[in-house]
Amino acid sequence: MNIHAVRAIYGFEMARAWRTLSQSIVSPVLSTSLYFIVFGSAIGSRITEIDGVSYGSFIVPGLIMLSLLTQSIANASFGIYFPRFTGTIYEVLSAPVSYVEILIGYVGAAATKSIILGLIILATAGLFVELEIAHWFWMLLFLVMTSVTFSLFGFILGIWADGFEKLQIVPLLVITPLTFLGGSFYSIDMLPPFWQTVTLFNPVVYLISGFRWSFYEIADVNIGVSVGMTLLFLAACLIAVWWIFRTGYRLKS
């Protein structure tokens, strides 16, 4: 393992995050704060509790997961797409650095930024509502697994995209709607039986449900199923990345 190469790529990506601090950290935190104000005040005044938890506290895991998913994808996709766009990716590929080390550098930096953002949003949420985290280990585990998984997904997206517009298509038209429909602001038990069944085909449901369970021990699906679905998606992303490096898809042309 070439530790110096991993540190170089990781350090470069983290330095870019600090240079664009307002976009990387401040903007998502302010957006999430607005969600607390709007949903917590407007809707929270009409929905006092869900499963014994105040509505303002109930939406915290969903809001964190919403930011985590979108920022993980954005950080990783732009991180690998920009070197492809400028042509500097060929310098990395021609260097004595393995594909595993490249992946660890780019994905590790993207996941780190998302984890930091998630913890900041969690601390910010404590200013608006009363928080209770029943299982710190599981909360951190879901935070890390989700960040790594969707950073891998963003890495794949950044290699697939051949223009800046395509970097926005999947997050805006797929990920964000799935997150909003995945129980971020409600329990799927509140839906009619037919739509409860349909919602279970949304993979984001399992992420939000497992993450919320780590806070309040309430979940829409079994915690074991949530962990299993997260690991399944992680494995699928790893297989896709392995195929990309093996074939040189959009990297060598």
Phi, psi and omega in degrees: 000123179274090183297324181296321179293316179299316180296323181295311180294314180298314181295321179297315181292321178292323178296323178296325179294319180290330178289331180247048187300320182296325179279323186281324186240307188298313183300311178298324180293317178295319178298317180294323178298322177295323176300318179298317182294314184287304184286318181295322182274309185290304182280326181298334178287341180259327177250100186285316183218153170228119181055037177082005180246136179301148186299320179300319178287326183298323185277353182302308180300322179295320179292320177297316181294324177300312179292321182298313182296310184293319182287324177299314180294314182297314182298313184288319183294315179291324182301322180265334181288319184299316175299325176294319182294320182273346180090358181286349179297331181291331175293322178291317183291331180273349179283160178286062182231130180282164178297325179296319180292322176298315181297315180297320181296308184288310182291322179299319179293316180297317180294321179299315179298320180292320179295316178300316179298316179299319179292323178294317178296322177299316178294322179295321180299327179296343177280340184256323184224167176274121183255148176219120180250106184286326185226093181298320182299312182292326178298312180293325179296314178295323179298313181290313182299317180294318180297314181293315183299312183279342169289321173298317178297319177295323177300316177297316180298319180295329177282323181290322186292138175246017177193159182297332180296321182291337177294336183265341188298305184294312178300318185283319187264346183238299189294310182299312176300319179297324179291316179296326181269004184261014178093022179297321187244007181201166173267138181292347174294344179279349181274159172298154184308318182298315182286336172297318179294317179297319182297331181293347175275356177272114184297335182292335178305318184290326178292311182293320181297314179295320179294319180292326178298323181295338178273305193239004182059031172237140184208151177278333177226163181301141183299325178296321178293321179298314179296317181298317180293322178296315179294326179295316179293323176299315180296320179297319178294320179296320178296318179297318179294319178301317180294320180298314181289327181292321183264346183073024183304117179058014175254325184257009180227000000 
